[in-house]
Amino acid sequence: MKRFILIFAVMGTLATTLYSCRETTEDKVEDAADDVGDAMEDAVD
């Protein structure tokens, strides 16, 4: 019984840690838009 609880706790912790570190598509799109804007400003200068 203790082993089951321990394994469940470790799996939950790993799942939470890995899920929270993911970068969403929305973040990637926002970063790309910022990069394009910066490039356009640099081209104008």
CHARMM-style PDB file with segment names, atoms N, HN, CA, C and O in Angstrom:
ATOM      1  N   MET     1       0.828  -1.196   0.000  1.00  0.00      PROA
ATOM      2  CA  MET     1       0.000   0.000   0.000  1.00  0.00      PROA
ATOM      3  C   MET     1       0.867   1.252   0.000  1.00  0.00      PROA
ATOM      4  O   MET     1       0.566   2.212  -0.710  1.00  0.00      PROA
ATOM      5  N   LYS     2       1.943   1.253   0.790  1.00  0.00      PROA
ATOM      6  HN  LYS     2       2.187   0.474   1.367  1.00  0.00      PROA
ATOM      7  CA  LYS     2       2.812   2.420   0.827  1.00  0.00      PROA
ATOM      8  C   LYS     2       3.490   2.632  -0.517  1.00  0.00      PROA
ATOM      9  O   LYS     2       3.659   3.767  -0.962  1.00  0.00      PROA
ATOM     10  N   ARG     3       3.877   1.536  -1.162  1.00  0.00      PROA
ATOM     11  HN  ARG     3       3.740   0.614  -0.800  1.00  0.00      PROA
ATOM     12  CA  ARG     3       4.541   1.637  -2.453  1.00  0.00      PROA
ATOM     13  C   ARG     3       3.601   2.248  -3.492  1.00  0.00      PROA
ATOM     14  O   ARG     3       4.026   3.074  -4.299  1.00  0.00      PROA
ATOM     15  N   PHE     4       2.344   1.855  -3.478  1.00  0.00      PROA
ATOM     16  HN  PHE     4       1.999   1.184  -2.822  1.00  0.00      PROA
ATOM     17  CA  PHE     4       1.359   2.389  -4.416  1.00  0.00      PROA
ATOM     18  C   PHE     4       1.206   3.895  -4.236  1.00  0.00      PROA
ATOM     19  O   PHE     4       1.191   4.639  -5.217  1.00  0.00      PROA
ATOM     20  N   ILE     5       1.095   4.341  -3.006  1.00  0.00      PROA
ATOM     21  HN  ILE     5       1.107   3.736  -2.209  1.00  0.00      PROA
ATOM     22  CA  ILE     5       0.937   5.769  -2.722  1.00  0.00      PROA
ATOM     23  C   ILE     5       2.188   6.536  -3.146  1.00  0.00      PROA
ATOM     24  O   ILE     5       2.088   7.623  -3.716  1.00  0.00      PROA
ATOM     25  N   LEU     6       3.354   5.979  -2.871  1.00  0.00      PROA
ATOM     26  HN  LEU     6       3.435   5.096  -2.407  1.00  0.00      PROA
ATOM     27  CA  LEU     6       4.604   6.630  -3.246  1.00  0.00      PROA
ATOM     28  C   LEU     6       4.731   6.755  -4.762  1.00  0.00      PROA
ATOM     29  O   LEU     6       5.098   7.814  -5.270  1.00  0.00      PROA
ATOM     30  N   ILE     7       4.432   5.688  -5.478  1.00  0.00      PROA
ATOM     31  HN  ILE     7       4.133   4.827  -5.065  1.00  0.00      PROA
ATOM     32  CA  ILE     7       4.498   5.718  -6.941  1.00  0.00      PROA
ATOM     33  C   ILE     7       3.501   6.726  -7.493  1.00  0.00      PROA
ATOM     34  O   ILE     7       3.830   7.477  -8.411  1.00  0.00      PROA
ATOM     35  N   PHE     8       2.309   6.756  -6.958  1.00  0.00      PROA
ATOM     36  HN  PHE     8       2.041   6.146  -6.212  1.00  0.00      PROA
ATOM     37  CA  PHE     8       1.283   7.701  -7.413  1.00  0.00      PROA
ATOM     38  C   PHE     8       1.734   9.142  -7.162  1.00  0.00      PROA
ATOM     39  O   PHE     8       1.533  10.006  -8.015  1.00  0.00      PROA
ATOM     40  N   ALA     9       2.332   9.407  -6.015  1.00  0.00      PROA
ATOM     41  HN  ALA     9       2.495   8.706  -5.322  1.00  0.00      PROA
ATOM     42  CA  ALA     9       2.807  10.753  -5.688  1.00  0.00      PROA
ATOM     43  C   ALA     9       3.937  11.178  -6.619  1.00  0.00      PROA
ATOM     44  O   ALA     9       3.960  12.321  -7.076  1.00  0.00      PROA
ATOM     45  N   VAL    10       4.866  10.285  -6.905  1.00  0.00      PROA
ATOM     46  HN  VAL    10       4.847   9.356  -6.534  1.00  0.00      PROA
ATOM     47  CA  VAL    10       5.982  10.605  -7.800  1.00  0.00      PROA
ATOM     48  C   VAL    10       5.469  10.866  -9.209  1.00  0.00      PROA
ATOM     49  O   VAL    10       5.907  11.816  -9.857  1.00  0.00      PROA
ATOM     50  N   MET    11       4.555  10.044  -9.688  1.00  0.00      PROA
ATOM     51  HN  MET    11       4.199   9.273  -9.162  1.00  0.00      PROA
ATOM     52  CA  MET    11       3.999  10.245 -11.030  1.00  0.00      PROA
ATOM     53  C   MET    11       3.254  11.571 -11.121  1.00  0.00      PROA
ATOM     54  O   MET    11       3.363  12.280 -12.121  1.00  0.00      PROA
ATOM     55  N   GLY    12       2.504  11.903 -10.090  1.00  0.00      PROA
ATOM     56  HN  GLY    12       2.414  11.327  -9.278  1.00  0.00      PROA
ATOM     57  CA  GLY    12       1.784  13.178 -10.083  1.00  0.00      PROA
ATOM     58  C   GLY    12       2.724  14.364 -10.093  1.00  0.00      PROA
ATOM     59  O   GLY    12       2.478  15.358 -10.776  1.00  0.00      PROA
ATOM     60  N   THR    13       3.803  14.259  -9.333  1.00  0.00      PROA
ATOM     61  HN  THR    13       4.003  13.452  -8.777  1.00  0.00      PROA
ATOM     62  CA  THR    13       4.775  15.343  -9.289  1.00  0.00      PROA
ATOM     63  C   THR    13       5.466  15.514 -10.640  1.00  0.00      PROA
ATOM     64  O   THR    13       5.631  16.636 -11.117  1.00  0.00      PROA
ATOM     65  N   LEU    14       5.866  14.412 -11.249  1.00  0.00      PROA
ATOM     66  HN  LEU    14       5.732  13.501 -10.861  1.00  0.00      PROA
ATOM     67  CA  LEU    14       6.509  14.498 -12.558  1.00  0.00      PROA
ATOM     68  C   LEU    14       5.560  15.051 -13.624  1.00  0.00      PROA
ATOM     69  O   LEU    14       5.955  15.873 -14.450  1.00  0.00      PROA
ATOM     70  N   ALA    15       4.331  14.602 -13.598  1.00  0.00      PROA
ATOM     71  HN  ALA    15       4.009  13.934 -12.927  1.00  0.00      PROA
ATOM     72  CA  ALA    15       3.357  15.080 -14.585  1.00  0.00      PROA
ATOM     73  C   ALA    15       3.127  16.582 -14.435  1.00  0.00      PROA
ATOM     74  O   ALA    15       3.044  17.300 -15.431  1.00  0.00      PROA
ATOM     75  N   THR    16       3.026  17.048 -13.220  1.00  0.00      PROA
ATOM     76  HN  THR    16       3.093  16.464 -12.411  1.00  0.00      PROA
ATOM     77  CA  THR    16       2.819  18.477 -12.974  1.00  0.00      PROA
ATOM     78  C   THR    16       4.032  19.280 -13.422  1.00  0.00      PROA
ATOM     79  O   THR    16       3.888  20.335 -14.039  1.00  0.00      PROA
ATOM     80  N   THR    17       5.204  18.793 -13.118  1.00  0.00      PROA
ATOM     81  HN  THR    17       5.321  17.936 -12.617  1.00  0.00      PROA
ATOM     82  CA  THR    17       6.429  19.504 -13.486  1.00  0.00      PROA
ATOM     83  C   THR    17       6.597  19.570 -14.992  1.00  0.00      PROA
ATOM     84  O   THR    17       6.897  20.634 -15.532  1.00  0.00      PROA
ATOM     85  N   LEU    18       6.410  18.460 -15.674  1.00  0.00      PROA
ATOM     86  HN  LEU    18       6.167  17.595 -15.235  1.00  0.00      PROA
ATOM     87  CA  LEU    18       6.597  18.443 -17.120  1.00  0.00      PROA
ATOM     88  C   LEU    18       5.518  19.244 -17.838  1.00  0.00      PROA
ATOM     89  O   LEU    18       5.804  19.900 -18.840  1.00  0.00      PROA
ATOM     90  N   TYR    19       4.307  19.202 -17.353  1.00  0.00      PROA
ATOM     91  HN  TYR    19       4.075  18.669 -16.539  1.00  0.00      PROA
ATOM     92  CA  TYR    19       3.215  19.919 -18.002  1.00  0.00      PROA
ATOM     93  C   TYR    19       3.399  21.424 -17.873  1.00  0.00      PROA
ATOM     94  O   TYR    19       3.113  22.163 -18.815  1.00  0.00      PROA
ATOM     95  N   SER    20       3.870  21.883 -16.729  1.00  0.00      PROA
ATOM     96  HN  SER    20       4.102  21.282 -15.964  1.00  0.00      PROA
ATOM     97  CA  SER    20       4.005  23.315 -16.505  1.00  0.00      PROA
ATOM     98  C   SER    20       5.167  23.908 -17.279  1.00  0.00      PROA
ATOM     99  O   SER    20       5.224  25.126 -17.448  1.00  0.00      PROA
ATOM    100  N   CYS    21       6.094  23.093 -17.753  1.00  0.00      PROA
ATOM    101  HN  CYS    21       6.048  22.103 -17.616  1.00  0.00      PROA
ATOM    102  CA  CYS    21       7.250  23.595 -18.481  1.00  0.00      PROA
ATOM    103  C   CYS    21       7.014  23.670 -19.987  1.00  0.00      PROA
ATOM    104  O   CYS    21       7.879  24.154 -20.717  1.00  0.00      PROA
ATOM    105  N   ARG    22       5.903  23.220 -20.449  1.00  0.00      PROA
ATOM    106  HN  ARG    22       5.200  22.828 -19.856  1.00  0.00      PROA
ATOM    107  CA  ARG    22       5.643  23.236 -21.888  1.00  0.00      PROA
ATOM    108  C   ARG    22       5.388  24.650 -22.370  1.00  0.00      PROA
ATOM    109  O   ARG    22       4.778  25.464 -21.677  1.00  0.00      PROA
ATOM    110  N   GLU    23       5.871  24.926 -23.583  1.00  0.00      PROA
ATOM    111  HN  GLU    23       6.367  24.264 -24.146  1.00  0.00      PROA
ATOM    112  CA  GLU    23       5.613  26.212 -24.212  1.00  0.00      PROA
ATOM    113  C   GLU    23       4.437  26.037 -25.162  1.00  0.00      PROA
ATOM    114  O   GLU    23       4.443  25.136 -26.001  1.00  0.00      PROA
ATOM    115  N   THR    24       3.448  26.878 -25.039  1.00  0.00      PROA
ATOM    116  HN  THR    24       3.443  27.610 -24.358  1.00  0.00      PROA
ATOM    117  CA  THR    24       2.256  26.737 -25.863  1.00  0.00      PROA
ATOM    118  C   THR    24       2.477  27.345 -27.239  1.00  0.00      PROA
ATOM    119  O   THR    24       3.401  28.133 -27.441  1.00  0.00      PROA
ATOM    120  N   THR    25       1.631  26.977 -28.172  1.00  0.00      PROA
ATOM    121  HN  THR    25       0.880  26.337 -28.008  1.00  0.00      PROA
ATOM    122  CA  THR    25       1.703  27.515 -29.523  1.00  0.00      PROA
ATOM    123  C   THR    25       1.470  29.017 -29.501  1.00  0.00      PROA
ATOM    124  O   THR    25       2.078  29.757 -30.274  1.00  0.00      PROA
ATOM    125  N   GLU    26       0.597  29.460 -28.622  1.00  0.00      PROA
ATOM    126  HN  GLU    26       0.103  28.859 -27.994  1.00  0.00      PROA
ATOM    127  CA  GLU    26       0.311  30.887 -28.521  1.00  0.00      PROA
ATOM    128  C   GLU    26       1.577  31.664 -28.153  1.00  0.00      PROA
ATOM    129  O   GLU    26       1.813  32.749 -28.685  1.00  0.00      PROA
ATOM    130  N   ASP    27       2.380  31.122 -27.260  1.00  0.00      PROA
ATOM    131  HN  ASP    27       2.188  30.240 -26.828  1.00  0.00      PROA
ATOM    132  CA  ASP    27       3.630  31.773 -26.879  1.00  0.00      PROA
ATOM    133  C   ASP    27       4.589  31.852 -28.065  1.00  0.00      PROA
ATOM    134  O   ASP    27       5.259  32.866 -28.261  1.00  0.00      PROA
ATOM    135  N   LYS    28       4.650  30.786 -28.847  1.00  0.00      PROA
ATOM    136  HN  LYS    28       4.106  29.963 -28.687  1.00  0.00      PROA
ATOM    137  CA  LYS    28       5.539  30.767 -30.010  1.00  0.00      PROA
ATOM    138  C   LYS    28       5.100  31.802 -31.045  1.00  0.00      PROA
ATOM    139  O   LYS    28       5.939  32.486 -31.631  1.00  0.00      PROA
ATOM    140  N   VAL    29       3.801  31.921 -31.272  1.00  0.00      PROA
ATOM    141  HN  VAL    29       3.120  31.365 -30.796  1.00  0.00      PROA
ATOM    142  CA  VAL    29       3.278  32.888 -32.241  1.00  0.00      PROA
ATOM    143  C   VAL    29       3.577  34.303 -31.766  1.00  0.00      PROA
ATOM    144  O   VAL    29       3.976  35.159 -32.556  1.00  0.00      PROA
ATOM    145  N   GLU    30       3.384  34.543 -30.485  1.00  0.00      PROA
ATOM    146  HN  GLU    30       3.059  33.848 -29.844  1.00  0.00      PROA
ATOM    147  CA  GLU    30       3.649  35.874 -29.936  1.00  0.00      PROA
ATOM    148  C   GLU    30       5.131  36.232 -30.064  1.00  0.00      PROA
ATOM    149  O   GLU    30       5.468  37.362 -30.418  1.00  0.00      PROA
ATOM    150  N   ASP    31       6.006  35.287 -29.782  1.00  0.00      PROA
ATOM    151  HN  ASP    31       5.733  34.369 -29.494  1.00  0.00      PROA
ATOM    152  CA  ASP    31       7.447  35.527 -29.916  1.00  0.00      PROA
ATOM    153  C   ASP    31       7.823  35.806 -31.374  1.00  0.00      PROA
ATOM    154  O   ASP    31       8.635  36.690 -31.650  1.00  0.00      PROA
ATOM    155  N   ALA    32       7.240  35.061 -32.289  1.00  0.00      PROA
ATOM    156  HN  ALA    32       6.581  34.344 -32.064  1.00  0.00      PROA
ATOM    157  CA  ALA    32       7.530  35.261 -33.708  1.00  0.00      PROA
ATOM    158  C   ALA    32       7.051  36.634 -34.166  1.00  0.00      PROA
ATOM    159  O   ALA    32       7.745  37.301 -34.934  1.00  0.00      PROA
ATOM    160  N   ALA    33       5.888  37.064 -33.712  1.00  0.00      PROA
ATOM    161  HN  ALA    33       5.325  36.522 -33.088  1.00  0.00      PROA
ATOM    162  CA  ALA    33       5.367  38.379 -34.078  1.00  0.00      PROA
ATOM    163  C   ALA    33       6.265  39.481 -33.531  1.00  0.00      PROA
ATOM    164  O   ALA    33       6.506  40.478 -34.212  1.00  0.00      PROA
ATOM    165  N   ASP    34       6.756  39.314 -32.323  1.00  0.00      PROA
ATOM    166  HN  ASP    34       6.560  38.505 -31.770  1.00  0.00      PROA
ATOM    167  CA  ASP    34       7.675  40.292 -31.743  1.00  0.00      PROA
ATOM    168  C   ASP    34       8.976  40.363 -32.539  1.00  0.00      PROA
ATOM    169  O   ASP    34       9.512  41.447 -32.769  1.00  0.00      PROA
ATOM    170  N   ASP    35       9.475  39.207 -32.956  1.00  0.00      PROA
ATOM    171  HN  ASP    35       9.039  38.326 -32.769  1.00  0.00      PROA
ATOM    172  CA  ASP    35      10.709  39.165 -33.739  1.00  0.00      PROA
ATOM    173  C   ASP    35      10.533  39.871 -35.081  1.00  0.00      PROA
ATOM    174  O   ASP    35      11.429  40.587 -35.527  1.00  0.00      PROA
ATOM    175  N   VAL    36       9.384  39.673 -35.726  1.00  0.00      PROA
ATOM    176  HN  VAL    36       8.656  39.090 -35.364  1.00  0.00      PROA
ATOM    177  CA  VAL    36       9.110  40.321 -37.007  1.00  0.00      PROA
ATOM    178  C   VAL    36       9.021  41.828 -36.813  1.00  0.00      PROA
ATOM    179  O   VAL    36       9.550  42.591 -37.621  1.00  0.00      PROA
ATOM    180  N   GLY    37       8.361  42.254 -35.760  1.00  0.00      PROA
ATOM    181  HN  GLY    37       7.931  41.634 -35.104  1.00  0.00      PROA
ATOM    182  CA  GLY    37       8.260  43.684 -35.475  1.00  0.00      PROA
ATOM    183  C   GLY    37       9.617  44.308 -35.224  1.00  0.00      PROA
ATOM    184  O   GLY    37       9.894  45.408 -35.702  1.00  0.00      PROA
ATOM    185  N   ASP    38      10.456  43.625 -34.487  1.00  0.00      PROA
ATOM    186  HN  ASP    38      10.230  42.731 -34.098  1.00  0.00      PROA
ATOM    187  CA  ASP    38      11.807  44.132 -34.218  1.00  0.00      PROA
ATOM    188  C   ASP    38      12.628  44.210 -35.504  1.00  0.00      PROA
ATOM    189  O   ASP    38      13.377  45.164 -35.716  1.00  0.00      PROA
ATOM    190  N   ALA    39      12.479  43.204 -36.353  1.00  0.00      PROA
ATOM    191  HN  ALA    39      11.871  42.429 -36.181  1.00  0.00      PROA
ATOM    192  CA  ALA    39      13.218  43.194 -37.619  1.00  0.00      PROA
ATOM    193  C   ALA    39      12.779  44.348 -38.512  1.00  0.00      PROA
ATOM    194  O   ALA    39      13.606  44.970 -39.180  1.00  0.00      PROA
ATOM    195  N   MET    40      11.484  44.634 -38.525  1.00  0.00      PROA
ATOM    196  HN  MET    40      10.812  44.129 -37.982  1.00  0.00      PROA
ATOM    197  CA  MET    40      10.977  45.744 -39.344  1.00  0.00      PROA
ATOM    198  C   MET    40      11.502  47.070 -38.825  1.00  0.00      PROA
ATOM    199  O   MET    40      11.863  47.941 -39.617  1.00  0.00      PROA
ATOM    200  N   GLU    41      11.550  47.242 -37.507  1.00  0.00      PROA
ATOM    201  HN  GLU    41      11.257  46.535 -36.864  1.00  0.00      PROA
ATOM    202  CA  GLU    41      12.077  48.476 -36.922  1.00  0.00      PROA
ATOM    203  C   GLU    41      13.558  48.641 -37.259  1.00  0.00      PROA
ATOM    204  O   GLU    41      14.013  49.746 -37.554  1.00  0.00      PROA
ATOM    205  N   ASP    42      14.301  47.548 -37.214  1.00  0.00      PROA
ATOM    206  HN  ASP    42      13.931  46.650 -36.974  1.00  0.00      PROA
ATOM    207  CA  ASP    42      15.720  47.596 -37.547  1.00  0.00      PROA
ATOM    208  C   ASP    42      15.917  47.929 -39.021  1.00  0.00      PROA
ATOM    209  O   ASP    42      16.858  48.645 -39.365  1.00  0.00      PROA
ATOM    210  N   ALA    43      15.060  47.432 -39.891  1.00  0.00      PROA
ATOM    211  HN  ALA    43      14.296  46.851 -39.612  1.00  0.00      PROA
ATOM    212  CA  ALA    43      15.180  47.714 -41.323  1.00  0.00      PROA
ATOM    213  C   ALA    43      14.899  49.168 -41.627  1.00  0.00      PROA
ATOM    214  O   ALA    43      15.512  49.742 -42.527  1.00  0.00      PROA
ATOM    215  N   VAL    44      13.983  49.772 -40.892  1.00  0.00      PROA
ATOM    216  HN  VAL    44      13.485  49.306 -40.161  1.00  0.00      PROA
ATOM    217  CA  VAL    44      13.641  51.170 -41.107  1.00  0.00      PROA
ATOM    218  C   VAL    44      14.802  52.069 -40.671  1.00  0.00      PROA
ATOM    219  O   VAL    44      15.071  53.102 -41.284  1.00  0.00      PROA
ATOM    220  N   ASP    45      15.474  51.657 -39.609  1.00  0.00      PROA
ATOM    221  HN  ASP    45      15.255  50.818 -39.111  1.00  0.00      PROA
ATOM    222  CA  ASP    45      16.603  52.460 -39.117  1.00  0.00      PROA
ATOM    223  C   ASP    45      17.732  52.296 -40.059  1.00  0.00      PROA
ATOM    224  OT1 ASP    45      18.797  52.878 -39.854  1.00  0.00      PROA
TER     225      ASP     45
END
